[in-house]
Amino acid sequence: MMDELTVIQRIVVWILPVVFAITVHEAAHAWIAKKRGDNTAYVLGRVTLNPIKHIDWLGTVILPCLLLVTGTGFIFGWAKPVPIDARNFKKPLQDMALVALAGPLSNLMMALTWALIARLGVIIGVEAISLPLIYSGVAGISINLVLFLINLLPIPPLDGSRVLTGLLPSRMAWQFAKLEPYGFYILLALLYFNVLSVVLAYPMYVAQNLFMSIAGL
């Protein structure tokens, strides 16, 4: 659907969905951390939907734009990590798991929001109004589902690893946490050897079909 757009048009369509997908994800982490007793992110102004507070220029702007320009068909990015001090939690492992889970769940909710925006475009049926809503909706569904699925993977430093740590017995959680320094390299290797695409292909296909049907597309 996006193939008919020029590079500039694609950037315009994708920029808001990408920025807000990453912003809401990080704000959700910060908000739940505050609810569970850690005010570290709150004091630093990270419990906010203001993108400027969360933007990492490489991960939020430069990399997504490069992926769009090169036409890889895969858009990904990240924001500045939300600072969390688990010592402020009553149940550090379990509370950290809840904080971690908040990010992916926020992306799932955002995907639903963008699906409804696209649906509105379909209902309106006036090209000048409908097309921007539909294109932005499709972009919003795609980026949020990618972030939802990738972040659920149990690979440090992804959110899924924090969730798994919270579910494991203390000794096993401690052993698993030792992977943290190598997690980024593991993730890069999975990306390089295309393992990540293979693992996520079917879940992404199912999820996209579901949300596109909600959008009426």
Residue, then its C-alpha position, 0 to 999 in steps of 0.5 A: m500500500m505504501d509503495e505508491l508513495t514517494v520517499i518524502q510522502r512516506i516519511v510524512v506518513w510515518i513520522l507521527p506514528v513512529v514518534f508516538a509509538i516510541t513516546v507512549h511506550e517509554a511514558a508507559h514504563a515511567w508511569i507504571a514505575k511511579k505507580r509501583g513506587d519508583n519516582t526516578a523517571y517521574v522526577l526527570g519528567r519522563v511521565t509525559l507524552n512530550p516526545i522531546k523528553h523521550i527522543d533518541w535522535l539515532g533511534t527515534v529519528i535517523l534510523p527509522c528515516l534511513l529504513l524508510v528511504t532504503g525501502t527495507g519494508f521493516i521499520f524499527g526504532w527506540a527512545k532514551p531508556v527510562p531510568i528505573d531504580a528497582r530498589n524503590f519497589k516493594k517486590p523488585l523482580q515482580d514490579m520490574a516485570l510489570v513496568a517492562l510489560a507496560g511498554p509492549l501493552s501500550n503499543l498494542m493499545m496504540a495499534l488499536t487506536w491507529a486501526l480505528i483512525a484508519r477505520l474512520g478514514v474508510i467511513i468518511g470516504v472523501e479522498a482528501i481526508s480519508l487517504p491521510l487517515i488510512y495511510s497514517g493508520v496503516a503505518g501506526i498499526s505496523i510500527n506498534l505491532v513490530l514494537f509489541l512483538i519484538n519487545l516481548l522477546p526474552i532477550p536482554p535488554l528487551d522488555g520480554s527479558r524483564v518479564l521473564t526475570g520476574l516470573l523465574p525463581s530468584r536463583m534462575a532470575w539472577q543467572f538469566a540476568k547475567l546475559e544482560p551485557y551480551g543481549f545487544y550483540i545477541l539481538l544484532a546477530l539475530l537481525y543479521f542472520n535474519v532469524l528475527s524476521v523468521v521468528l516474527a513473520y507469522p505472529m506479525y502476519v496474524a496480528q496485522n490481519l486482525f488489526m487491518s480487519i478492525a480498520g476495515l482494510 
